[in-house]
Amino acid sequence: MKEKIIKHRYLICVFLVGLILGLVIHFSVMMTKCLHHYSLLNPLLACGGEPVINKSNYTTFTSSLKNQIDIWQKQGDVKRIGVYFRDLQNGPIFGVNEDEYFVPASLFKLPVALAVFKLAESNPNILNQSFVMGQVGEEEYQYFKPSKKIQSGQTYSVKELINYSLIYSDNWANAALNKVLQILNPNKDITHETLKDLGLDDPTNDFQQSISVRGFSSLFRLLFNSSYLSSEYSNEVLNILSQSTFDKGLEAGLPKGIKVTNKFGERDLPDGTAELHDCGIIYYPKNPYLLCVMTSGKDDDKLASIISQISKMVYDEVNSREI
């Protein structure tokens, strides 16, 4: 009887040790996935964690932001402006004129890239297909010109075209991607279908002519939560966006070392008005947030400065809430 009890206890101990080791390995694997595998996605997809900033609403801050916007408008620095903020760790949302409509311009490059990646989920080889570029002209409607762009007669893979389009905001690379989509699906408007899938298809409105601040911001949330593309491709798109060379908007208002994944857009309208927008995810340590600022005015540099100042104001507010 004594030997049976000892054996029984031994088996229980072995079971408990195995269970503990299993749990340790499981959580170790999960943490590795959180921290390394898809580092630009929502960590709550794989891990939990206690909040690192106060999650109370931004009523007082929003009021201060509105007052500052009024000052800029009275000074003539900006004509129209829309701001949308979302705490991506189950936190508050606030906006100022977030349902105002603006011309998306180069922001439109993002849904085009998403359309390509969506096709690649069924056929990954699409990203490796190469195309020879025809005649490439000068960039139009770009005050902030790309530091690199595709060249006439050169061969580029689809993945390289996406990089040029999103990182450098090369208009010709984006035009090439649209042609690629037509070649891959000649009887279907893939870009339009993608806009419908993304919830941006408004029968009363042409997306290429106007988009709301809140509406465009939803693309970053879909990527962050891996709600539209697979985790692999969502993370890849965000990684490409993190290499954006446009550093005069959101990024300019952040401390060095804070990662940001962003896409900007600009357009000079026929009436002489300039529009400049910058939207993305700011990876505040352990608490990323989404910020989108769209502006309209007369001076591109002043608009860029205003976007960077708003970015700094928001970052400082978030940082002041650290627990």
N, C-alpha and C positions, 0 to 999 in steps of 0.2 A: 504493500500500500504506500509506504514511504517513497519507494522508488518511482511509483506512478505519479505521486504528487510532484516530486522533483522534476520528472520528465515533463509533466504538464506545465509547470512553471517555466521550464526551459523553453518549451515551445511558444508560450505566451511572450517571453522575453524576445525570442527570435522574431516573432511576428511584429512586436512593437518596434524593435530596432529597424526591421525592414520597412515598416510603415513610415517611420520618421525619416529614414534615408530617402524613401520614395518622395515624400513631401519636400524635403530639402532639394532634391534633384529637380523636381517639378518646378518649384518656385525659382530655382536658379536658372532654369531654362527660360521661364517666363520673363524674368528680369533681364536676361541676356537679349531676348527678343525685344523687350521694351527699350533697352538702352542702345542697342546696336543694330538690330536687323532692319527695322523700319523707324529710324530715329526721327523722321520728320512727320510721322503720323500721330494721331491722338493716343497717348500712352494708356488712356483708360480702356482702349480696345483690348489691351493685354494685361494691364496692371491697374491697381487702385492707387490709393495714396491720400493723405490728408491735405486739405487746402493750404497753400502757402501765402495767400493774400486774403484780406477781408472781402467777403462777397456781398457786402451791402450795396444798395443801388448808387448810381452816379448822379443823383439829382442836383446836388450842389455844384459838382464839377461841370455838368451839362450847362447849368445857368452861367457859369463863368466863361465857358467856351462860347456860348451865344453872345455874351457881351463883347468878347474879343472879336468875334466875327463881325459884329455891328461896327466896331471901330475900324476894322479893315475896309469894310464896305463904304463907310463915310469918308475914309481917306482916298477911296478910289483904287485901292490895291487889288480888290476882287469885286466882281459884279455878282456872281452867284457862287454858292458853295454848298456841298452836301457832305456830311460825315456819318459814317456808320461804324460802331464798335460792338464787338461781341467777345466776351470772355469765353474761351474755348474749353475751359475746365468747369463746365456746368455753372457758369457765373452769369452776371447781369449783362444786359444789352442796353445801349443808348444810341441815340441818333439826333442829328440836327439836319433838317431838310433831307433826310435819308431817302425819301421817295421822289426827290427831284430827278428830272431826266437830263442826261448829258449825251453828247456824241461819244461813243465808246472808242472810236479810232483804233489805236493799236491794242486796246484791251481785247478786241475781237480775235486777236491771234491766239488767245488761250483756248476758247472753245474749238477753234480749228485744230489745234494740237490734241485736244481731248478726243476729237472725232477720230483722228488717226490712231491714237492709243486704244480706243475702243475697238477698232477693227483689228488691231494687233493682238487683242486678247484671243481672237479666234484664229489668227494667222500671224504669229510673231515674226515671220520672215519679212513681213511688210516693212519693218523698220530698217532692214538691211538692204532693201532694193535700192538701186542707184539710178540716177537720172543725170543726163548732161544738160547743163543750163544753156538756154538760148541767150539772146541779147539782154543784158542787164543794164538798165539806165540809171539815172540819178534818182535819189530818194526824194519823194514829194511829201509835203506837209510835215516835215520833221525839223524842228528847231534844235532838238537834242538828237543829233545824228548818230547812227550806229558806229562804234569804233571798229567793227569788222562787218563785212558783208560778203555774200556769195559773188563769184566772179563769172563772167560770160565764158562759155566753153568748158568750164570745169565740171567734174563729176562729183555729185554729192549723194550720200545715202539719205533716206527719209529721216533717219534719226539726226543726221547732221543738219538737215533743213530745219527740224524742230528746234535744235540748239540755237541756230542763227536767228530764228524767228523770236524765240522767247528770251534768250540771253541778251542779244544785241538789238532786238526789235527791228530786224531787217525786213522791210516791206516786201522785197523781192523773194526772200525765202518763204514768207507767208503766201505770196502769190503762187509760188511753185508748189507748196503744200496743197493749195486749193485745186491746182491742176492734177496733182497726184490723186486726190480724192475723186475727181471726175474720171480719171483713167481707171481707178479701181472699181468704181461703181458708175458707169456712164448713164445708166437709166434711173439713177436715184440721187437726190440732193442730200448727201450725207450730212453736210453742215447744218442744213435746216432741220433734219431729223435729230441731230445732236442737240440743237437748241430746244426742240420739243422735249427730248429726254431730260434735259437739264432744268426744265420748267421755265425757260426764258422765251418761249414762243408766244408772243402776244399778237393775235390776229389784227388788233387795231393799231399795231405799232411795228415798225421796221427796226429790228435790233441794230442794224448797222447805222441807223440814223439816231437812235436814242436808247438809253438804258438807265435804269434807276441805280442809285448807289447801293441800296439794299439788295437789288436784284443781282448785280454783278458779284457782290460779296458772297453770295451763296455758293459760287463756284469753289471758293477756297475752303468753305466748310465741307463741301462734298469731298474734296480732296483730303482734307485733314481727317475726316471720319471714314475715308475709303468707302464712300457710299455709292459712287458711280463707277470708278475703275477698281481693279483688283488692288490689294495692298501693295504689290510689287510695282505696278504702274503708277498708282497714286503717289507713292514715295518717290518714284523716279521723276515725275512731273514737278513735284515740290523741290527736288534736288536741283533740277534744271533752273527753276525759278530763283533758287537761292544764289545762283551765279549771275543774276541780272547785273548788267553794268550801269544801270541807272541808279545813281547814289545821291541825287539831289533832292529827293522827296522824303519818303518815310525813313529811309536809312540815315539821312543826314541829321535827323532829330534823335538818333539813338546813340547810346554809349558804344564805343568800339568793342567788338567781340559779341554783340547781340546779333544772333542770326535772324535774317528776315528773308522770306520768300515772297517776291512781289512782281507785279506786272504794271507797267505804266502805259499811259496812252496820251497822245497830244494831237491837236488839230487846230489849224487856223481856218476860221469860218469866213464865208464870203463877205460878211459885214465888218470884217476886221477884228472880230472877237477871237481870242485865243482860249482854248480849253486844254487843261492839263490835269491828269488824274494819276493817282498811285494807290494801288490796293494790294494787300497781302497779309501774311501772318507774321507777327513779331513773336519770336520765341523767348519770351520772358522766362527766366529759369523756373522750370516746373509748373509754369502757368502761361502757356501761349495765348495770345489774343489776336483777334482779327481786326484790322483797321483799314477802312477805305475812305479816301478823300477825293472828291471830284470838284474841280474849280473852273470858273469862267471869268475872264478879264481881258486886259489889254497887253500885259507884260508877262511873258513866259517865266522869266527869272523871278519876278515877284510872286507868281503863282507857286513856283517850286519852293520858294522861301516860306510861304504860308503853309504849304503841306508839311514841310520839315518842322515848322514851329508847332503845328498841331500834333505831329508825331511826338515831339519832345514833351508837350503838355500832357498827353495821354500816358506816355511812359512814366513821367514823374508822378502822376497820380496813381498809377498802378504800383509803382515802387514804394510809394508812401503807405500803401496798404499791407505791406509785408508783415506777416505774423511772426 
